[in-house]
Amino acid sequence: MKILTIVCLILTIICSYINISNAGNEAIFDMESGILNIPKVILLSETYEVDLLFTSQGFTIKDVKSNNIKDIASGKFLYDQNTEKISIDFAQSTFIKDGPQQGKQSIVLISLTDAQLVFLDPSGDRTTWERILGAGQTLIGEWQEKNSDQFSKTILMFGEDGGVTYTKQYLNFIVRDRQIKIDGDYSDWSEQDKIFSDNDGPECDNLPGQDLKDVYIAKDKIFIYLRFVINGELDSSFQYLFGNEDLHMRVYQDNGVFKVSYSSGNNTILNTSIVLPNTYIHVTGNQFEAKLFNLEAWTNKTLYAWVDQGRETVCRDNVSLPILLMQ
């Protein structure tokens, strides 16, 4: 215990000097090997897993591994100042969706200043980018997309040699092992299990049961556990969802009874919904907890939590979530 106290003191001093933080406030110390493992350390906007080796002479950094997950597309670009079009040929891309694919595309430039770039992308969406490197009214440099997604950032770099790189970096979330009972007693949850907290103000006119406030997630060897906190008692005409269009959890009311099911939005995984036993969900006032079988389909994927009435809905509260890391 004394060793761990000294270790924590050393880490506090290190973090205060070089502006890093232990995001999960977790560390595992192996007494036999003398290695302290910190699963998630944030340095500026990057996250890393760090191993420190402690000896009688002090400590050394044994290993540093990046925890960031990225998709990258790269190629060449040409800018025609007469037509104000940027022609890009991406020679390679790791994007499956939510980013440029391999091949040629054309971008229409709307405005370009020393600090900001605005253009229409191939889908016709208007996107705004803020300069992070470079100077002058020129494309050359690095630009970061200005958006409201708090769990990812997109960087676009135009090089003097005509090279272009489009990178999307996703923040991640370590899903911790817990012993969760689906009984309406939420004392077995921790604040460390909270993957989302609503800081943007109410959605759907703050009508009870339609605004998502908090989302928690945990796991064990068999199940993923989810907890939703809503702004009021669950609305019987709404549904509460987690996942993506390929596969998602759905909580809804059927004949006065709340149920939980798996559903596939595009029918590529499931041909129909699979309803789980009633013991897999418990609703208490403005929140519920549910369990699902642990699915690899959600690992390293962009996920969402949302509240709506289906495809046709009076409103929809939809939030993007970090990439799940299953340890």
N, C-alpha and C positions, 0 to 999 in steps of 0.2 A: 504493500500500500504506500509505503514511504517513497519507493522508487517511482510509482505512478504519479505521486504528488510532484516530485521533482521534474518528471517528464512534462506534466501539464504546465508547470511554471516556465520551463524552457520554451515550450511551444507558444505560450502567451507572449514571451519576450520577442521571439522570432517573428510572430505574426504582427506585432505592433511596429516593428522596424521596417518590414518589407511589404506591409499592406496585404497580407493574405488572411484568409479565414477558413476554418474547418466547417464546411457548410452543414454537415449533418451532426456536428458536435460529437462525433464518434471516433474512437481509436481502439485498436486491439494490440495489446502488448504481450508478446511471447517471451516468457521469463527464460525459457531454455535457450532460445536463439539470440535473445536480446534485441529483437526487431519490433519496432513500433509501426503498425500499419494504419495509415489515415486514409480511409476510402475515398474522401472527396474534399480536396483542398481547392479553394478559389483564389486564383492570382489574376487580378484585374478581371477580365471576362472569361478567362480560360479555367477549366477545371481539370484536376489531376488526382491520381492516386499516388501516394508517397509512402515509401518504406524508409525508416530511419534505423540505423544500426547503432546500438548503444554499447560502449565498452568502458573499462575503467578509466580510459584516457579522455572520454567524451563521446560524441556521436558523429556519425557521417551519414550523408544521404546515400542509401544503397540503391534505390531505384525510383524513377519517376515515370509514370505512364499517363498519357493523356486520356481523360474521360470524355472528351468532346466527340460528338458524332457529326460528321460533315458529309455533304454531297457537293461535288465539284464538277463544273463543266468548263472546258477550255478550248480555245481556238484562235482565230484571227478576225480582225474587224477592219472595215473601211468606212470613213465618214465623209459624206458628200455635203459640203457646205451649201451648195446651190439648192439641192432638194431637201436639205436638213434630214437626211435619212442615214441611219447607221446600219450597215449590212454586216452581219456576223455569221461566221461559219464555225460552228462548234465541232471540232474534230473528235472530241470524246466527252462523255457525260456519264456520271454515276446516278443521275436522277431517274427515278421511276415515274414520279409525278411531282407536282409542286416545284418544278424547275425546268430549265431548257433541256430539250432532247438533242441528240446528235443530229447535225444537219444545219442547213442555212435558214436564217430568219432575218426579217427587216424590222427596224425600230424607227418610229417617227419622233424626232426631237421637237419638243414643245418650247422648252426654255433652258438656257445654260448660263449660269453666273459663276462667280468665283466660289460660291459656297453651296449652290444647289443645282441639281439636274432633274428635269422633268421630261418624261417621254411616254409615248403610247407603246405598250408591248404588243407582240403579235396577236394576243387575244383581244386587244382593244382596250385593255385596262390602263388607266393613267397611274403611273407610279412616280413617287418623289424620292430623290436620293440626296443625301447630305455628304459633302466632302469630308474625308478623314485624312487624306494625304494628297499633296499637290497644291498648286496655286494657279490663279489666272483663269480666264474664260476659255478653258480647254478641257477636253474629255480626259486627258492624260492624268492619271492618279487613281486613288481609291475612293469609292463611294459606298455609303451604307444606306440601305433602303429605310425610309421613314415609315414605320407602320406601328400598329398597336399590339402586335404579337410579342408578349413579354418572354416567351420561351424559345425564341429563335432570332437569329440576325442574319441578314443577307448582305454580302459584300460583292461589289462589282469593280473590277480593276481593269483599266485600259493602260497598256504599256506603250512606250515610245516606239517600240519595235513592231507595233501592230498586233501584239498579242492581247487577248482578253481572257479573263477568268471570272467566272460566276460561282460564288461559294455560299452555301447556306449551312450555318452551324446551329445545331439544335442543343439546347440545354437539356440536361437529363435529371432524373430523379431516382434515387436508390430506394427500391421497395424493400422494406424491412420485414423480417420474420416476426410474426406475432401469433399469440394464441387468442383468437377472436371467437367469441360465442355470439351467435345470432339470436339475441334475446332482448334487445332494446336497452341493455345496460351498456353505456358507452364508456365506462371507466377503463376498459381494456384497450382503448385507443390512446395514442399519444399525439402530441402536437407535431412530432417528427413524421407522422404518417400523413400530414396534410399536404396534398400536392397542388391545391388551388385554393385561394381565398379572394373573394370579390372585393376589389379596391376601386372599381370604376363607377360605383353608384348603381342604383336599381335599374333593372331592365323590365320590359313588359308593364310599364306604368306602376311597378311595384305591387301588382295585384298578388294577393296571397297564393302561394303554391306555384308561381310562375317565374320566380327569380332565383337563380342558383347562387348560393352564398359560399359554401365550402365543399370541397371534395377531399376525402381521405382514401388511402389505399394501403393495403398490407398483404402479406402472403404467408403460407406455410408450404410444405412439400406437395400438397394436393390442391389447395384452393387459393384463389385471389379473393380478398375481402374489400368491399367498397362501402363507403359511407357518404351519403349526400345530406347536406343541410340546406334547407330551402327557406325562403322568407316568410313562410306561413304553412299551415296545414296543406298536405299534398292535394292538388286539384285532381278530382276524379276524371276530368276530361283531358288531362295532360298525361304525358309519359316522360320518364326520366332515363336518360341514356348515357352510355359510356362506351368508347371504342372508336371505330371508324366505319366507313361505308362498307368495307369488306365484312366486318364482324363486330357486333356491338351487343352490350347488355341492354335490356329494356325492362323497366319497372312500370307497371300500369295497373289500373283497377279493372277487374272483371267481375260483374255481378256483386259488387260491394266488397270484393276481396282483392287485395294487392298481390300481384304475382311478379315473378322475375323470369325472363327468358333470354335465350340467345337468338339473335336475328341477323340475317345477311341482307344488306341494302341492295347488292347487285346480284344476289343469288349465285355467286361464284363458289361459296363455301357451303352454305346451307340452302336447301331447296325450300325450307319452311322454317318457322320459328320452333325452337325446342323449349318447352316450358319446364322449369325446374320445380322440385318439390316446395310446398309452402313453408317448410322448415328452413329454406334457404334465404328467406327474407323476413324482416321484422320492421314494421313502420310504427313510429312513435311521434305523433304530433307533426312537427315540421321537419322531421328527418327519418332516414331509414338506413339500415345496414343490410348487406346482402353478400352472399358468397357464390363464386363461380369456380368451375374447374380451371386450374392454372393453364394458361394458353400461351404457347410460343408465338402464336399469330400476332400478338400484341407487342412482342419484344422488338426493340429498335424500329418502331413504326411511329408515325405521327398520329396522336390520339386526341380525342375531344370528349368533352362532357357537355350535354345539352338538354334542354327542356323544351318540348313543343307538343303539338297535337297530331303530328304526322306531317305528311307532305303539304297538306293544306292546313295552315294554322294561323291563329290571330296574331301570334308573336312567337319569337324563338330566342331563347337565351343560349348562345353557343360559345364555348370557350375552348381555346387550344391549350394543350397540356404538354409538359416536358416528355422526352423520351424515357421509357421505363428501363431501368437497369435492374435485372434480377440477379441477386448474389446467391 
